[in-house]
């Protein structure tokens, strides 16, 4: 894991983000982390850009993994049409 530091965020912005996190039942840090992860996944060109499908599949089959959480992440990914090439 890495740390990201964001400077010069306005007081009102921080307060709005804190209230948002509170509504979600999370700490400000946890809510911002979840939001950044969701945004990064939305911008990924393919699901394999975030985590290769095979790796994801193996990770959810390990003992102690909460399957509902893993499926929620998959379900929250944006729906994209499958790319097909035109026949020559």
HTML snippet that shows the backbone in 3Dmol.js (N, CA, C, O; Angstrom):
<script src="https://3Dmol.org/build/3Dmol-min.js"></script>
<div id="view" style="width:600px;height:400px;position:relative"></div>
<script>
const pdb = `
ATOM      1  N   UNK A   1       0.844  -1.186   0.000  1.00  0.00           N
ATOM      2  CA  UNK A   1       0.000   0.000   0.000  1.00  0.00           C
ATOM      3  C   UNK A   1       0.887   1.247   0.000  1.00  0.00           C
ATOM      4  O   UNK A   1       1.986   1.252   0.555  1.00  0.00           O
ATOM      5  N   UNK A   2       0.386   2.283  -0.627  1.00  0.00           N
ATOM      6  CA  UNK A   2       1.096   3.545  -0.662  1.00  0.00           C
ATOM      7  C   UNK A   2       0.230   4.614  -0.017  1.00  0.00           C
ATOM      8  O   UNK A   2      -0.981   4.452   0.130  1.00  0.00           O
ATOM      9  N   UNK A   3       0.869   5.703   0.362  1.00  0.00           N
ATOM     10  CA  UNK A   3       0.160   6.858   0.913  1.00  0.00           C
ATOM     11  C   UNK A   3       0.059   7.922  -0.163  1.00  0.00           C
ATOM     12  O   UNK A   3       0.983   8.114  -0.954  1.00  0.00           O
ATOM     13  N   UNK A   4      -1.072   8.610  -0.183  1.00  0.00           N
ATOM     14  CA  UNK A   4      -1.266   9.745  -1.083  1.00  0.00           C
ATOM     15  C   UNK A   4      -1.611  10.947  -0.220  1.00  0.00           C
ATOM     16  O   UNK A   4      -2.500  10.876   0.629  1.00  0.00           O
ATOM     17  N   UNK A   5      -0.920  12.033  -0.436  1.00  0.00           N
ATOM     18  CA  UNK A   5      -1.163  13.259   0.312  1.00  0.00           C
ATOM     19  C   UNK A   5      -1.734  14.298  -0.643  1.00  0.00           C
ATOM     20  O   UNK A   5      -1.151  14.581  -1.689  1.00  0.00           O
ATOM     21  N   UNK A   6      -2.871  14.861  -0.276  1.00  0.00           N
ATOM     22  CA  UNK A   6      -3.487  15.903  -1.094  1.00  0.00           C
ATOM     23  C   UNK A   6      -3.479  17.184  -0.270  1.00  0.00           C
ATOM     24  O   UNK A   6      -4.058  17.245   0.815  1.00  0.00           O
ATOM     25  N   UNK A   7      -2.820  18.195  -0.795  1.00  0.00           N
ATOM     26  CA  UNK A   7      -2.688  19.462  -0.082  1.00  0.00           C
ATOM     27  C   UNK A   7      -3.695  20.486  -0.596  1.00  0.00           C
ATOM     28  O   UNK A   7      -4.250  20.360  -1.688  1.00  0.00           O
ATOM     29  N   UNK A   8      -3.903  21.492   0.227  1.00  0.00           N
ATOM     30  CA  UNK A   8      -4.696  22.683  -0.119  1.00  0.00           C
ATOM     31  C   UNK A   8      -6.140  22.356  -0.486  1.00  0.00           C
ATOM     32  O   UNK A   8      -6.672  22.867  -1.472  1.00  0.00           O
ATOM     33  N   UNK A   9      -6.764  21.502   0.315  1.00  0.00           N
ATOM     34  CA  UNK A   9      -8.196  21.239   0.191  1.00  0.00           C
ATOM     35  C   UNK A   9      -8.897  22.242   1.094  1.00  0.00           C
ATOM     36  O   UNK A   9      -8.544  22.386   2.264  1.00  0.00           O
ATOM     37  N   UNK A  10      -9.876  22.923   0.557  1.00  0.00           N
ATOM     38  CA  UNK A  10     -10.592  23.938   1.330  1.00  0.00           C
ATOM     39  C   UNK A  10     -11.305  23.354   2.541  1.00  0.00           C
ATOM     40  O   UNK A  10     -11.716  22.194   2.540  1.00  0.00           O
ATOM     41  N   UNK A  11     -11.444  24.177   3.572  1.00  0.00           N
ATOM     42  CA  UNK A  11     -12.122  23.740   4.793  1.00  0.00           C
ATOM     43  C   UNK A  11     -13.552  23.285   4.508  1.00  0.00           C
ATOM     44  O   UNK A  11     -14.006  22.278   5.050  1.00  0.00           O
ATOM     45  N   UNK A  12     -14.259  24.028   3.657  1.00  0.00           N
ATOM     46  CA  UNK A  12     -15.650  23.658   3.357  1.00  0.00           C
ATOM     47  C   UNK A  12     -15.701  22.337   2.599  1.00  0.00           C
ATOM     48  O   UNK A  12     -16.603  21.531   2.827  1.00  0.00           O
ATOM     49  N   UNK A  13     -14.753  22.106   1.707  1.00  0.00           N
ATOM     50  CA  UNK A  13     -14.704  20.845   0.970  1.00  0.00           C
ATOM     51  C   UNK A  13     -14.445  19.690   1.916  1.00  0.00           C
ATOM     52  O   UNK A  13     -15.095  18.648   1.826  1.00  0.00           O
ATOM     53  N   UNK A  14     -13.506  19.869   2.816  1.00  0.00           N
ATOM     54  CA  UNK A  14     -13.208  18.810   3.781  1.00  0.00           C
ATOM     55  C   UNK A  14     -14.438  18.500   4.629  1.00  0.00           C
ATOM     56  O   UNK A  14     -14.730  17.335   4.898  1.00  0.00           O
ATOM     57  N   UNK A  15     -15.148  19.523   5.045  1.00  0.00           N
ATOM     58  CA  UNK A  15     -16.330  19.323   5.874  1.00  0.00           C
ATOM     59  C   UNK A  15     -17.426  18.590   5.091  1.00  0.00           C
ATOM     60  O   UNK A  15     -18.088  17.707   5.635  1.00  0.00           O
ATOM     61  N   UNK A  16     -17.617  18.947   3.836  1.00  0.00           N
ATOM     62  CA  UNK A  16     -18.606  18.253   3.004  1.00  0.00           C
ATOM     63  C   UNK A  16     -18.227  16.780   2.831  1.00  0.00           C
ATOM     64  O   UNK A  16     -19.092  15.906   2.894  1.00  0.00           O
ATOM     65  N   UNK A  17     -16.943  16.505   2.614  1.00  0.00           N
ATOM     66  CA  UNK A  17     -16.478  15.120   2.478  1.00  0.00           C
ATOM     67  C   UNK A  17     -16.640  14.348   3.787  1.00  0.00           C
ATOM     68  O   UNK A  17     -16.984  13.166   3.776  1.00  0.00           O
ATOM     69  N   UNK A  18     -16.393  15.014   4.909  1.00  0.00           N
ATOM     70  CA  UNK A  18     -16.561  14.374   6.220  1.00  0.00           C
ATOM     71  C   UNK A  18     -18.022  13.998   6.439  1.00  0.00           C
ATOM     72  O   UNK A  18     -18.321  12.906   6.922  1.00  0.00           O
ATOM     73  N   UNK A  19     -18.930  14.903   6.084  1.00  0.00           N
ATOM     74  CA  UNK A  19     -20.365  14.624   6.236  1.00  0.00           C
ATOM     75  C   UNK A  19     -20.803  13.477   5.318  1.00  0.00           C
ATOM     76  O   UNK A  19     -21.611  12.631   5.698  1.00  0.00           O
ATOM     77  N   UNK A  20     -20.256  13.473   4.119  1.00  0.00           N
ATOM     78  CA  UNK A  20     -20.569  12.392   3.176  1.00  0.00           C
ATOM     79  C   UNK A  20     -20.138  11.047   3.760  1.00  0.00           C
ATOM     80  O   UNK A  20     -20.888  10.072   3.720  1.00  0.00           O
ATOM     81  N   UNK A  21     -18.927  11.010   4.301  1.00  0.00           N
ATOM     82  CA  UNK A  21     -18.418   9.775   4.913  1.00  0.00           C
ATOM     83  C   UNK A  21     -19.300   9.353   6.082  1.00  0.00           C
ATOM     84  O   UNK A  21     -19.574   8.167   6.264  1.00  0.00           O
ATOM     85  N   UNK A  22     -19.736  10.313   6.862  1.00  0.00           N
ATOM     86  CA  UNK A  22     -20.599  10.025   8.005  1.00  0.00           C
ATOM     87  C   UNK A  22     -21.920   9.415   7.533  1.00  0.00           C
ATOM     88  O   UNK A  22     -22.422   8.470   8.142  1.00  0.00           O
ATOM     89  N   UNK A  23     -22.478   9.950   6.458  1.00  0.00           N
ATOM     90  CA  UNK A  23     -23.723   9.390   5.905  1.00  0.00           C
ATOM     91  C   UNK A  23     -23.527   7.956   5.433  1.00  0.00           C
ATOM     92  O   UNK A  23     -24.446   7.140   5.505  1.00  0.00           O
ATOM     93  N   UNK A  24     -22.324   7.654   4.951  1.00  0.00           N
ATOM     94  CA  UNK A  24     -22.019   6.294   4.505  1.00  0.00           C
ATOM     95  C   UNK A  24     -21.587   5.386   5.651  1.00  0.00           C
ATOM     96  O   UNK A  24     -21.325   4.202   5.440  1.00  0.00           O
ATOM     97  N   UNK A  25     -21.514   5.929   6.850  1.00  0.00           N
ATOM     98  CA  UNK A  25     -21.123   5.135   8.007  1.00  0.00           C
ATOM     99  C   UNK A  25     -19.656   4.759   8.022  1.00  0.00           C
ATOM    100  O   UNK A  25     -19.279   3.708   8.539  1.00  0.00           O
ATOM    101  N   UNK A  26     -18.822   5.633   7.447  1.00  0.00           N
ATOM    102  CA  UNK A  26     -17.396   5.358   7.344  1.00  0.00           C
ATOM    103  C   UNK A  26     -16.598   6.542   7.858  1.00  0.00           C
ATOM    104  O   UNK A  26     -17.118   7.645   8.022  1.00  0.00           O
ATOM    105  N   UNK A  27     -15.316   6.284   8.108  1.00  0.00           N
ATOM    106  CA  UNK A  27     -14.410   7.384   8.416  1.00  0.00           C
ATOM    107  C   UNK A  27     -14.134   8.142   7.122  1.00  0.00           C
ATOM    108  O   UNK A  27     -14.351   7.617   6.030  1.00  0.00           O
ATOM    109  N   UNK A  28     -13.663   9.359   7.248  1.00  0.00           N
ATOM    110  CA  UNK A  28     -13.325  10.155   6.074  1.00  0.00           C
ATOM    111  C   UNK A  28     -12.294   9.415   5.227  1.00  0.00           C
ATOM    112  O   UNK A  28     -12.428   9.341   4.005  1.00  0.00           O
ATOM    113  N   UNK A  29     -11.275   8.874   5.867  1.00  0.00           N
ATOM    114  CA  UNK A  29     -10.224   8.160   5.137  1.00  0.00           C
ATOM    115  C   UNK A  29     -10.782   6.948   4.387  1.00  0.00           C
ATOM    116  O   UNK A  29     -10.472   6.746   3.212  1.00  0.00           O
ATOM    117  N   UNK A  30     -11.604   6.142   5.068  1.00  0.00           N
ATOM    118  CA  UNK A  30     -12.163   4.945   4.433  1.00  0.00           C
ATOM    119  C   UNK A  30     -13.075   5.309   3.264  1.00  0.00           C
ATOM    120  O   UNK A  30     -13.042   4.656   2.221  1.00  0.00           O
ATOM    121  N   UNK A  31     -13.883   6.344   3.435  1.00  0.00           N
ATOM    122  CA  UNK A  31     -14.789   6.745   2.365  1.00  0.00           C
ATOM    123  C   UNK A  31     -14.018   7.268   1.155  1.00  0.00           C
ATOM    124  O   UNK A  31     -14.356   6.948   0.015  1.00  0.00           O
ATOM    125  N   UNK A  32     -12.987   8.068   1.398  1.00  0.00           N
ATOM    126  CA  UNK A  32     -12.178   8.577   0.293  1.00  0.00           C
ATOM    127  C   UNK A  32     -11.428   7.441  -0.405  1.00  0.00           C
ATOM    128  O   UNK A  32     -11.310   7.444  -1.630  1.00  0.00           O
ATOM    129  N   UNK A  33     -10.925   6.481   0.349  1.00  0.00           N
ATOM    130  CA  UNK A  33     -10.220   5.341  -0.234  1.00  0.00           C
ATOM    131  C   UNK A  33     -11.161   4.553  -1.136  1.00  0.00           C
ATOM    132  O   UNK A  33     -10.809   4.206  -2.263  1.00  0.00           O
ATOM    133  N   UNK A  34     -12.372   4.271  -0.628  1.00  0.00           N
ATOM    134  CA  UNK A  34     -13.347   3.523  -1.431  1.00  0.00           C
ATOM    135  C   UNK A  34     -13.722   4.292  -2.697  1.00  0.00           C
ATOM    136  O   UNK A  34     -13.861   3.706  -3.770  1.00  0.00           O
ATOM    137  N   UNK A  35     -13.882   5.595  -2.563  1.00  0.00           N
ATOM    138  CA  UNK A  35     -14.240   6.425  -3.717  1.00  0.00           C
ATOM    139  C   UNK A  35     -13.125   6.424  -4.755  1.00  0.00           C
ATOM    140  O   UNK A  35     -13.394   6.297  -5.950  1.00  0.00           O
ATOM    141  N   UNK A  36     -11.886   6.563  -4.319  1.00  0.00           N
ATOM    142  CA  UNK A  36     -10.760   6.545  -5.254  1.00  0.00           C
ATOM    143  C   UNK A  36     -10.642   5.196  -5.958  1.00  0.00           C
ATOM    144  O   UNK A  36     -10.379   5.143  -7.159  1.00  0.00           O
ATOM    145  N   UNK A  37     -10.836   4.111  -5.217  1.00  0.00           N
ATOM    146  CA  UNK A  37     -10.763   2.785  -5.826  1.00  0.00           C
ATOM    147  C   UNK A  37     -11.868   2.603  -6.862  1.00  0.00           C
ATOM    148  O   UNK A  37     -11.626   2.055  -7.938  1.00  0.00           O
ATOM    149  N   UNK A  38     -13.080   3.061  -6.544  1.00  0.00           N
ATOM    150  CA  UNK A  38     -14.188   2.951  -7.492  1.00  0.00           C
ATOM    151  C   UNK A  38     -13.915   3.768  -8.751  1.00  0.00           C
ATOM    152  O   UNK A  38     -14.151   3.298  -9.863  1.00  0.00           O
ATOM    153  N   UNK A  39     -13.418   4.992  -8.575  1.00  0.00           N
ATOM    154  CA  UNK A  39     -13.113   5.844  -9.724  1.00  0.00           C
ATOM    155  C   UNK A  39     -12.019   5.237 -10.591  1.00  0.00           C
ATOM    156  O   UNK A  39     -12.093   5.299 -11.818  1.00  0.00           O
ATOM    157  N   UNK A  40     -11.019   4.660  -9.970  1.00  0.00           N
ATOM    158  CA  UNK A  40      -9.928   4.041 -10.732  1.00  0.00           C
ATOM    159  C   UNK A  40     -10.455   2.868 -11.547  1.00  0.00           C
ATOM    160  O   UNK A  40     -10.062   2.689 -12.699  1.00  0.00           O
ATOM    161  N   UNK A  41     -11.347   2.064 -10.956  1.00  0.00           N
ATOM    162  CA  UNK A  41     -11.920   0.929 -11.693  1.00  0.00           C
ATOM    163  C   UNK A  41     -12.784   1.407 -12.844  1.00  0.00           C
ATOM    164  O   UNK A  41     -12.782   0.792 -13.911  1.00  0.00           O
ATOM    165  N   UNK A  42     -13.525   2.498 -12.652  1.00  0.00           N
ATOM    166  CA  UNK A  42     -14.375   3.029 -13.720  1.00  0.00           C
ATOM    167  C   UNK A  42     -13.544   3.469 -14.918  1.00  0.00           C
ATOM    168  O   UNK A  42     -13.982   3.347 -16.062  1.00  0.00           O
ATOM    169  N   UNK A  43     -12.359   3.975 -14.657  1.00  0.00           N
ATOM    170  CA  UNK A  43     -11.519   4.495 -15.728  1.00  0.00           C
ATOM    171  C   UNK A  43     -10.650   3.429 -16.392  1.00  0.00           C
ATOM    172  O   UNK A  43     -10.036   3.682 -17.429  1.00  0.00           O
ATOM    173  N   UNK A  44     -10.600   2.249 -15.801  1.00  0.00           N
ATOM    174  CA  UNK A  44      -9.792   1.180 -16.388  1.00  0.00           C
ATOM    175  C   UNK A  44     -10.387   0.791 -17.735  1.00  0.00           C
ATOM    176  O   UNK A  44     -11.607   0.727 -17.884  1.00  0.00           O
ATOM    177  N   UNK A  45      -9.543   0.537 -18.696  1.00  0.00           N
ATOM    178  CA  UNK A  45     -10.023   0.199 -20.027  1.00  0.00           C
ATOM    179  C   UNK A  45     -10.663  -1.179 -20.078  1.00  0.00           C
ATOM    180  O   UNK A  45     -11.627  -1.383 -20.816  1.00  0.00           O
ATOM    181  N   UNK A  46     -10.149  -2.116 -19.314  1.00  0.00           N
ATOM    182  CA  UNK A  46     -10.725  -3.453 -19.257  1.00  0.00           C
ATOM    183  C   UNK A  46     -10.704  -3.897 -17.803  1.00  0.00           C
ATOM    184  O   UNK A  46      -9.936  -3.358 -17.006  1.00  0.00           O
ATOM    185  N   UNK A  47     -11.540  -4.876 -17.442  1.00  0.00           N
ATOM    186  CA  UNK A  47     -11.486  -5.383 -16.063  1.00  0.00           C
ATOM    187  C   UNK A  47     -10.094  -5.884 -15.686  1.00  0.00           C
ATOM    188  O   UNK A  47      -9.701  -5.799 -14.522  1.00  0.00           O
ATOM    189  N   UNK A  48      -9.343  -6.407 -16.659  1.00  0.00           N
ATOM    190  CA  UNK A  48      -8.012  -6.915 -16.354  1.00  0.00           C
ATOM    191  C   UNK A  48      -7.021  -5.799 -16.031  1.00  0.00           C
ATOM    192  O   UNK A  48      -5.938  -6.080 -15.517  1.00  0.00           O
ATOM    193  N   UNK A  49      -7.363  -4.533 -16.321  1.00  0.00           N
ATOM    194  CA  UNK A  49      -6.493  -3.421 -15.934  1.00  0.00           C
ATOM    195  C   UNK A  49      -6.439  -3.265 -14.418  1.00  0.00           C
ATOM    196  O   UNK A  49      -5.419  -2.837 -13.877  1.00  0.00           O
ATOM    197  N   UNK A  50      -7.516  -3.606 -13.735  1.00  0.00           N
ATOM    198  CA  UNK A  50      -7.531  -3.470 -12.283  1.00  0.00           C
ATOM    199  C   UNK A  50      -6.987  -4.718 -11.603  1.00  0.00           C
ATOM    200  O   UNK A  50      -6.193  -4.625 -10.667  1.00  0.00           O
ATOM    201  N   UNK A  51      -7.408  -5.872 -12.068  1.00  0.00           N
ATOM    202  CA  UNK A  51      -6.902  -7.146 -11.544  1.00  0.00           C
ATOM    203  C   UNK A  51      -7.261  -8.212 -12.566  1.00  0.00           C
ATOM    204  O   UNK A  51      -8.431  -8.341 -12.928  1.00  0.00           O
ATOM    205  N   UNK A  52      -6.305  -8.965 -13.031  1.00  0.00           N
ATOM    206  CA  UNK A  52      -6.626 -10.009 -14.004  1.00  0.00           C
ATOM    207  C   UNK A  52      -7.710 -10.941 -13.458  1.00  0.00           C
ATOM    208  O   UNK A  52      -7.703 -11.280 -12.275  1.00  0.00           O
ATOM    209  N   UNK A  53      -8.631 -11.349 -14.316  1.00  0.00           N
ATOM    210  CA  UNK A  53      -9.760 -12.159 -13.886  1.00  0.00           C
ATOM    211  C   UNK A  53      -9.314 -13.420 -13.157  1.00  0.00           C
ATOM    212  O   UNK A  53      -9.901 -13.794 -12.141  1.00  0.00           O
ATOM    213  N   UNK A  54      -8.290 -14.069 -13.668  1.00  0.00           N
ATOM    214  CA  UNK A  54      -7.806 -15.292 -13.020  1.00  0.00           C
ATOM    215  C   UNK A  54      -7.340 -15.036 -11.594  1.00  0.00           C
ATOM    216  O   UNK A  54      -7.614 -15.829 -10.694  1.00  0.00           O
ATOM    217  N   UNK A  55      -6.636 -13.930 -11.391  1.00  0.00           N
ATOM    218  CA  UNK A  55      -6.176 -13.580 -10.041  1.00  0.00           C
ATOM    219  C   UNK A  55      -7.362 -13.292  -9.126  1.00  0.00           C
ATOM    220  O   UNK A  55      -7.391 -13.713  -7.969  1.00  0.00           O
ATOM    221  N   UNK A  56      -8.346 -12.563  -9.670  1.00  0.00           N
ATOM    222  CA  UNK A  56      -9.541 -12.256  -8.880  1.00  0.00           C
ATOM    223  C   UNK A  56     -10.264 -13.541  -8.495  1.00  0.00           C
ATOM    224  O   UNK A  56     -10.673 -13.708  -7.346  1.00  0.00           O
ATOM    225  N   UNK A  57     -10.422 -14.445  -9.454  1.00  0.00           N
ATOM    226  CA  UNK A  57     -11.130 -15.692  -9.202  1.00  0.00           C
ATOM    227  C   UNK A  57     -10.431 -16.509  -8.125  1.00  0.00           C
ATOM    228  O   UNK A  57     -11.090 -17.055  -7.240  1.00  0.00           O
ATOM    229  N   UNK A  58      -9.118 -16.600  -8.188  1.00  0.00           N
ATOM    230  CA  UNK A  58      -8.361 -17.329  -7.168  1.00  0.00           C
ATOM    231  C   UNK A  58      -8.527 -16.645  -5.815  1.00  0.00           C
ATOM    232  O   UNK A  58      -8.694 -17.317  -4.798  1.00  0.00           O
ATOM    233  N   UNK A  59      -8.483 -15.298  -5.795  1.00  0.00           N
ATOM    234  CA  UNK A  59      -8.544 -14.575  -4.520  1.00  0.00           C
ATOM    235  C   UNK A  59      -9.873 -14.775  -3.802  1.00  0.00           C
ATOM    236  O   UNK A  59      -9.907 -14.787  -2.571  1.00  0.00           O
ATOM    237  N   UNK A  60     -10.975 -14.932  -4.546  1.00  0.00           N
ATOM    238  CA  UNK A  60     -12.267 -15.088  -3.872  1.00  0.00           C
ATOM    239  C   UNK A  60     -12.547 -16.515  -3.440  1.00  0.00           C
ATOM    240  O   UNK A  60     -13.536 -16.761  -2.749  1.00  0.00           O
ATOM    241  N   UNK A  61     -11.709 -17.458  -3.825  1.00  0.00           N
ATOM    242  CA  UNK A  61     -11.932 -18.845  -3.433  1.00  0.00           C
ATOM    243  C   UNK A  61     -11.116 -19.241  -2.209  1.00  0.00           C
ATOM    244  O   UNK A  61     -11.191 -20.382  -1.753  1.00  0.00           O
ATOM    245  N   UNK A  62     -10.351 -18.320  -1.685  1.00  0.00           N
ATOM    246  CA  UNK A  62      -9.557 -18.621  -0.489  1.00  0.00           C
ATOM    247  C   UNK A  62     -10.443 -18.644   0.749  1.00  0.00           C
ATOM    248  O   UNK A  62     -11.414 -17.891   0.825  1.00  0.00           O
ATOM    249  N   UNK A  63     -10.125 -19.498   1.721  1.00  0.00           N
ATOM    250  CA  UNK A  63     -10.924 -19.554   2.955  1.00  0.00           C
ATOM    251  C   UNK A  63     -10.931 -18.193   3.655  1.00  0.00           C
ATOM    252  O   UNK A  63      -9.919 -17.492   3.690  1.00  0.00           O
ATOM    253  N   UNK A  64     -12.076 -17.840   4.203  1.00  0.00           N
ATOM    254  CA  UNK A  64     -12.197 -16.605   4.969  1.00  0.00           C
ATOM    255  C   UNK A  64     -12.546 -15.384   4.136  1.00  0.00           C
ATOM    256  O   UNK A  64     -12.740 -14.303   4.691  1.00  0.00           O
ATOM    257  N   UNK A  65     -12.631 -15.526   2.830  1.00  0.00           N
ATOM    258  CA  UNK A  65     -12.975 -14.407   1.963  1.00  0.00           C
ATOM    259  C   UNK A  65     -14.486 -14.218   1.973  1.00  0.00           C
ATOM    260  O   UNK A  65     -15.234 -15.189   1.857  1.00  0.00           O
ATOM    261  N   UNK A  66     -14.930 -12.994   2.109  1.00  0.00           N
ATOM    262  CA  UNK A  66     -16.349 -12.667   2.080  1.00  0.00           C
ATOM    263  C   UNK A  66     -16.787 -12.575   0.616  1.00  0.00           C
ATOM    264  O   UNK A  66     -16.513 -11.577  -0.051  1.00  0.00           O
ATOM    265  N   UNK A  67     -17.451 -13.592   0.125  1.00  0.00           N
ATOM    266  CA  UNK A  67     -17.833 -13.672  -1.286  1.00  0.00           C
ATOM    267  C   UNK A  67     -18.768 -12.534  -1.689  1.00  0.00           C
ATOM    268  O   UNK A  67     -18.649 -12.002  -2.793  1.00  0.00           O
ATOM    269  N   UNK A  68     -19.694 -12.155  -0.811  1.00  0.00           N
ATOM    270  CA  UNK A  68     -20.619 -11.070  -1.148  1.00  0.00           C
ATOM    271  C   UNK A  68     -19.868  -9.772  -1.444  1.00  0.00           C
ATOM    272  O   UNK A  68     -20.226  -9.049  -2.374  1.00  0.00           O
ATOM    273  N   UNK A  69     -18.831  -9.473  -0.661  1.00  0.00           N
ATOM    274  CA  UNK A  69     -18.038  -8.263  -0.900  1.00  0.00           C
ATOM    275  C   UNK A  69     -17.336  -8.333  -2.250  1.00  0.00           C
ATOM    276  O   UNK A  69     -17.321  -7.353  -2.995  1.00  0.00           O
ATOM    277  N   UNK A  70     -16.760  -9.477  -2.567  1.00  0.00           N
ATOM    278  CA  UNK A  70     -16.053  -9.638  -3.840  1.00  0.00           C
ATOM    279  C   UNK A  70     -17.014  -9.482  -5.010  1.00  0.00           C
ATOM    280  O   UNK A  70     -16.669  -8.868  -6.020  1.00  0.00           O
ATOM    281  N   UNK A  71     -18.202 -10.027  -4.881  1.00  0.00           N
ATOM    282  CA  UNK A  71     -19.189  -9.897  -5.954  1.00  0.00           C
ATOM    283  C   UNK A  71     -19.720  -8.471  -6.067  1.00  0.00           C
ATOM    284  O   UNK A  71     -20.019  -8.011  -7.170  1.00  0.00           O
ATOM    285  N   UNK A  72     -19.842  -7.766  -4.945  1.00  0.00           N
ATOM    286  CA  UNK A  72     -20.275  -6.367  -4.992  1.00  0.00           C
ATOM    287  C   UNK A  72     -19.288  -5.518  -5.791  1.00  0.00           C
ATOM    288  O   UNK A  72     -19.692  -4.639  -6.553  1.00  0.00           O
ATOM    289  N   UNK A  73     -18.003  -5.781  -5.616  1.00  0.00           N
ATOM    290  CA  UNK A  73     -16.984  -5.050  -6.372  1.00  0.00           C
ATOM    291  C   UNK A  73     -17.165  -5.317  -7.858  1.00  0.00           C
ATOM    292  O   UNK A  73     -17.105  -4.395  -8.672  1.00  0.00           O
ATOM    293  N   UNK A  74     -17.383  -6.567  -8.208  1.00  0.00           N
ATOM    294  CA  UNK A  74     -17.577  -6.926  -9.612  1.00  0.00           C
ATOM    295  C   UNK A  74     -18.846  -6.288 -10.165  1.00  0.00           C
ATOM    296  O   UNK A  74     -18.854  -5.775 -11.284  1.00  0.00           O
ATOM    297  N   UNK A  75     -19.905  -6.322  -9.388  1.00  0.00           N
ATOM    298  CA  UNK A  75     -21.177  -5.750  -9.843  1.00  0.00           C
ATOM    299  C   UNK A  75     -21.125  -4.234  -9.974  1.00  0.00           C
ATOM    300  O   UNK A  75     -21.878  -3.659 -10.760  1.00  0.00           O
ATOM    301  N   UNK A  76     -20.257  -3.584  -9.224  1.00  0.00           N
ATOM    302  CA  UNK A  76     -20.188  -2.116  -9.273  1.00  0.00           C
ATOM    303  C   UNK A  76     -19.373  -1.612 -10.467  1.00  0.00           C
ATOM    304  O   UNK A  76     -19.357  -0.413 -10.746  1.00  0.00           O
ATOM    305  N   UNK A  77     -18.708  -2.512 -11.160  1.00  0.00           N
ATOM    306  CA  UNK A  77     -17.918  -2.105 -12.331  1.00  0.00           C
ATOM    307  C   UNK A  77     -18.862  -1.644 -13.434  1.00  0.00           C
ATOM    308  O   UNK A  77     -19.949  -2.197 -13.597  1.00  0.00           O
ATOM    309  N   UNK A  78     -18.449  -0.633 -14.191  1.00  0.00           N
ATOM    310  CA  UNK A  78     -19.318  -0.149 -15.264  1.00  0.00           C
ATOM    311  C   UNK A  78     -19.503  -1.221 -16.352  1.00  0.00           C
ATOM    312  O   UNK A  78     -18.605  -2.017 -16.627  1.00  0.00           O
ATOM    313  N   UNK A  79     -20.674  -1.211 -16.946  1.00  0.00           N
ATOM    314  CA  UNK A  79     -20.968  -2.149 -18.025  1.00  0.00           C
ATOM    315  C   UNK A  79     -20.463  -1.545 -19.324  1.00  0.00           C
ATOM    316  O   UNK A  79     -20.772  -0.401 -19.655  1.00  0.00           O
ATOM    317  N   UNK A  80     -19.688  -2.325 -20.048  1.00  0.00           N
ATOM    318  CA  UNK A  80     -19.139  -1.865 -21.325  1.00  0.00           C
ATOM    319  C   UNK A  80     -19.452  -2.902 -22.392  1.00  0.00           C
ATOM    320  O   UNK A  80     -19.423  -4.104 -22.124  1.00  0.00           O
ATOM    321  N   UNK A  81     -19.749  -2.443 -23.593  1.00  0.00           N
ATOM    322  CA  UNK A  81     -19.980  -3.419 -24.662  1.00  0.00           C
ATOM    323  C   UNK A  81     -18.680  -4.161 -25.000  1.00  0.00           C
ATOM    324  O   UNK A  81     -17.585  -3.607 -24.912  1.00  0.00           O
ATOM    325  N   UNK A  82     -18.835  -5.399 -25.379  1.00  0.00           N
ATOM    326  CA  UNK A  82     -17.664  -6.183 -25.774  1.00  0.00           C
ATOM    327  C   UNK A  82     -17.150  -5.658 -27.103  1.00  0.00           C
ATOM    328  O   UNK A  82     -17.928  -5.429 -28.028  1.00  0.00           O
ATOM    329  N   UNK A  83     -15.820  -5.463 -27.200  1.00  0.00           N
ATOM    330  CA  UNK A  83     -15.272  -4.968 -28.474  1.00  0.00           C
ATOM    331  C   UNK A  83     -15.207  -6.110 -29.496  1.00  0.00           C
ATOM    332  O   UNK A  83     -14.691  -7.190 -29.207  1.00  0.00           O
ATOM    333  N   UNK A  84     -15.728  -5.857 -30.668  1.00  0.00           N
ATOM    334  CA  UNK A  84     -15.656  -6.820 -31.765  1.00  0.00           C
ATOM    335  C   UNK A  84     -15.043  -6.136 -32.964  1.00  0.00           C
ATOM    336  O   UNK A  84     -15.309  -4.965 -33.235  1.00  0.00           O
ATOM    337  N   UNK A  85     -14.228  -6.874 -33.671  1.00  0.00           N
ATOM    338  CA  UNK A  85     -13.639  -6.325 -34.893  1.00  0.00           C
ATOM    339  C   UNK A  85     -14.555  -6.663 -36.059  1.00  0.00           C
ATOM    340  O   UNK A  85     -15.145  -7.742 -36.110  1.00  0.00           O
ATOM    341  N   UNK A  86     -14.663  -5.743 -36.979  1.00  0.00           N
ATOM    342  CA  UNK A  86     -15.443  -5.965 -38.186  1.00  0.00           C
ATOM    343  C   UNK A  86     -14.734  -6.993 -39.058  1.00  0.00           C
ATOM    344  O   UNK A  86     -13.511  -6.950 -39.183  1.00  0.00           O
ATOM    345  N   UNK A  87     -15.482  -7.922 -39.669  1.00  0.00           N
ATOM    346  CA  UNK A  87     -14.836  -8.884 -40.573  1.00  0.00           C
ATOM    347  C   UNK A  87     -14.238  -8.157 -41.778  1.00  0.00           C
ATOM    348  O   UNK A  87     -14.783  -7.158 -42.248  1.00  0.00           O
ATOM    349  N   UNK A  88     -13.135  -8.662 -42.258  1.00  0.00           N
ATOM    350  CA  UNK A  88     -12.447  -8.033 -43.396  1.00  0.00           C
ATOM    351  C   UNK A  88     -13.146  -8.317 -44.692  1.00  0.00           C
ATOM    352  O   UNK A  88     -12.700  -7.864 -45.747  1.00  0.00           O
TER     353      UNK A  88
END
`;
const viewer = $3Dmol.createViewer("view");
viewer.addModel(pdb, "pdb");
viewer.setStyle({}, {cartoon: {color: "spectrum"}});
viewer.zoomTo();
viewer.render();
</script>
